[in-house]
């Protein structure tokens, strides 16, 4: 059995750091890099891609609503047409830095509110999928396991990856507990690692359907992100699970 371990990265601004990307990078196989709309800037994107290259970590685009003040975690009512252009714009920004470093993009994964809205809003999910396809059908679309975003990507002919979150709690329907609730985030690294092992073994029950996972996500802005990643690797190794990047 194998699984990809990804982390949201590059969520800083110039000299102002959020999270410790270099501490996390050795333990992951894929990095989803912010493109300036919720976090990150040109310099941070370039540095993060170079860091991923140093550790042979695959890279992906992490687009968001244009919401620096809310860190991309505020829901927005945006038309399908505008959503498509916003996503394509951010893909293009990161692709330029990747090309300059001689690296191919592996995947795209929406961030925050865009991600969660697309999990349940098929119109929004279709717009994101169209933007990905317009850029390249080689990109893997990552979404909440079993969600509308996965369905949209599959139906338009993209490769998709069902994602689970070891550091987050789930609602009974397979969606994530909103961050505003006290039990949304798992704080203990040991608990996060145990949850990761269970997710890999059992998958997600999304709206009554059992869905196997292709990738696990950690949040790079979590102070314990590096410790979480290391413990997850250790626990999965004990369960004979190989941690590998998504197949391109």
Beta strands, then each sheet from edge to edge (+ up, - down):
strand 1: 2-9
strand 2: 30-34
strand 3: 58-62
strand 4: 105-108
strand 5: 140-144
strand 6: 159-165
strand 7: 204-206
strand 8: 209-211
strand 9: 215-219
strand 10: 242-243
sheet 1: 10+ 1+ 2+ 3+ 4+ 5+ 6+ 9+
sheet 2: 7+ 8-
end
